[in-house]
């Protein structure tokens, strides 16, 4: 229940935060926030991947960090779209979220396309970030879940 509440809070924050103040009006702040947030999420994901504490709940943390990373990229795309020539077809926050999910899923419908160099750079970063961090996190999560399922019956037999 808490996980769903936090995920909902991230989504609500994404739609309510004053993202219109980012982008071409404040490029240094925009890029610094993007780099800082991605770094924080990456470090927290790596921490979950590398720590194997039996009392931890990696499924909760990893899934929330994935939701957060999706919204960090969405906010970045939305801010970038304010600069003329960066995107074709991206006008709203929902467009940015849609483009992020389509890119993450490697579907690429083609209705929204990054045209500018900064937009293409962020798209490449998202793809790379997804391959490295989100794949590692998902692999660690499934491995831990499989180990818990396998250990569960063995624990019961030893009693």
LODO-29559 format. One record per residue (C-alpha): residue in three letters; z, y, x. Coordinates in Angstrom, 1 decimal, m for minus. Layout:
<rs>
   resn       pz       py       px
    ala        Z        Y        X
...
</rs>
This chain:
<rs>
   resn       pz       py       px
    unk      0.0      0.0      0.0
    unk      0.9      2.4      2.8
    unk     m2.4      1.6      4.6
    unk     m4.4      2.5      1.5
    unk     m2.4      5.7      1.1
    unk     m3.1      6.7      4.7
    unk     m6.8      5.8      4.4
    unk     m7.0      7.9      1.2
    unk     m5.3     10.8      2.9
    unk     m7.9     10.7      5.7
    unk    m10.7     10.8      3.1
    unk     m9.1     13.6      1.2
    unk     m8.5     15.6      4.4
    unk    m12.1     15.1      5.4
    unk    m13.3     16.7      2.1
    unk    m10.6     19.5      2.1
    unk    m10.3     20.6      5.7
    unk    m12.1     23.9      6.5
    unk    m14.9     22.3      8.5
    unk    m17.1     25.2      7.7
    unk    m15.2     27.1     10.4
    unk    m16.6     24.7     13.0
    unk    m20.1     24.3     14.3
    unk    m22.2     27.1     15.7
    unk    m19.6     29.8     14.9
    unk    m17.1     28.0     17.3
    unk    m19.0     25.6     19.5
    unk    m16.3     25.3     22.2
    unk    m13.6     24.5     19.7
    unk    m15.9     22.1     17.8
    unk    m16.8     20.1     20.9
    unk    m13.2     20.1     22.2
    unk    m11.8     18.8     18.9
    unk    m14.5     16.2     18.7
    unk    m13.8     15.0     22.3
    unk    m10.0     15.1     21.8
    unk    m10.1     13.2     18.5
    unk    m12.5     10.5     19.8
    unk    m10.4     10.1     22.9
    unk     m7.2      9.7     20.9
    unk     m8.7      7.2     18.5
    unk    m10.3      5.3     21.5
    unk     m6.9      5.1     23.3
    unk     m5.1      4.0     20.2
    unk     m7.8      1.3     19.6
    unk     m7.6      0.1     23.2
    unk     m3.9      0.0     22.9
    unk     m4.2     m2.3     19.8
    unk     m6.8     m4.4     21.6
    unk     m4.8     m4.9     24.8
    unk     m1.3     m5.2     23.3
    unk     m0.5     m8.6     21.9
    unk      2.9     m8.3     20.5
    unk      3.8    m10.9     17.9
    unk      5.6     m8.3     15.8
    unk      2.6     m6.0     15.7
    unk      0.3     m5.5     12.7
    unk     m3.0     m4.9     14.3
    unk     m5.0     m5.3     11.1
    unk     m3.3     m2.2      9.6
    unk     m3.6      0.0     12.6
    unk     m7.2     m1.0     13.6
    unk     m8.6     m0.6     10.1
    unk     m7.0      2.8      9.8
    unk     m8.4      3.8     13.2
    unk    m11.9      2.7     12.2
    unk    m11.6      4.8      9.0
    unk    m10.5      7.8     11.2
    unk    m13.3      7.3     13.7
    unk    m15.9      7.3     10.8
    unk    m14.5     10.5      9.5
    unk    m14.4     12.2     13.0
    unk    m18.1     11.5     13.4
    unk    m18.8     12.6      9.8
    unk    m17.0     15.9     10.4
    unk    m18.9     16.4     13.6
    unk    m22.3     15.7     11.9
    unk    m21.3     18.1      9.1
    unk    m20.4     20.9     11.6
    unk    m23.6     20.2     13.6
    unk    m25.7     20.4     10.5
    unk    m24.7     24.1     10.1
    unk    m26.8     24.9     13.2
    unk    m30.5     25.3     12.2
    unk    m32.7     22.6     13.6
    unk    m30.1     19.9     14.2
    unk    m30.5     17.8     11.1
    unk    m33.1     17.2      8.5
    unk    m31.6     16.2      5.1
    unk    m27.9     16.6      5.9
    unk    m26.4     19.4      3.8
    unk    m23.0     18.2      2.4
    unk    m20.0     16.4      3.6
    unk    m21.1     13.4      1.6
    unk    m24.4     13.5      3.4
    unk    m22.6     13.5      6.7
    unk    m20.3     10.5      5.6
    unk    m23.4      8.7      4.4
    unk    m25.3      9.3      7.6
    unk    m22.2      8.1      9.6
    unk    m21.9      4.8      7.7
    unk    m25.7      4.2      7.8
    unk    m25.7      4.7     11.6
    unk    m22.6      2.6     12.0
    unk    m24.2     m0.2     10.0
    unk    m27.4      0.2     12.0
    unk    m29.4      0.4      8.7
    unk    m31.1      3.7      9.4
    unk    m32.8      4.6      6.1
    unk    m34.6      7.6      7.6
    unk    m33.7     10.1      4.9
    unk    m31.4     12.0      7.2
    unk    m32.5     12.4     10.8
    unk    m31.0     14.1     13.8
    unk    m33.6     16.6     15.0
    unk    m31.8     18.7     17.6
    unk    m30.6     17.5     21.0
    unk    m26.9     17.9     20.1
    unk    m27.3     15.9     16.9
    unk    m29.1     13.2     18.8
    unk    m26.4     13.2     21.5
    unk    m23.7     12.7     18.9
    unk    m25.7      9.9     17.2
    unk    m26.0      8.1     20.6
    unk    m22.3      8.6     21.2
    unk    m21.5      7.1     17.8
    unk    m23.7      4.1     18.4
    unk    m22.1      3.6     21.9
    unk    m18.6      4.2     20.6
    unk    m19.2      1.7     17.8
    unk    m20.5     m1.0     20.3
    unk    m17.7     m0.5     22.7
    unk    m14.5      0.4     20.8
    unk    m15.1     m0.7     17.2
    unk    m16.6     m4.0     18.3
    unk    m13.7     m4.7     20.7
    unk    m11.2     m3.8     18.0
    unk    m12.8     m6.0     15.4
    unk    m13.1     m8.9     17.9
    unk     m9.4     m8.5     18.9
    unk     m8.4     m8.4     15.2
    unk    m10.3    m11.5     14.2
    unk     m9.0    m13.4     17.3
    unk     m5.4    m12.5     16.5
    unk     m5.9    m13.4     12.8
    unk     m7.5    m16.8     13.8
    unk     m4.7    m17.4     16.2
    unk     m2.1    m16.7     13.6
    unk     m3.8    m19.0     11.1
    unk     m4.0    m21.8     13.7
    unk     m0.4    m21.3     14.9
    unk      0.9    m21.2     11.3
    unk      0.5    m24.9     10.6
    unk      1.7    m25.9     14.1
    unk      4.8    m23.9     13.6
    unk      5.5    m25.7     10.3
    unk      5.0    m29.1     12.0
    unk      7.5    m28.4     14.7
    unk     10.3    m27.7     12.2
</rs>
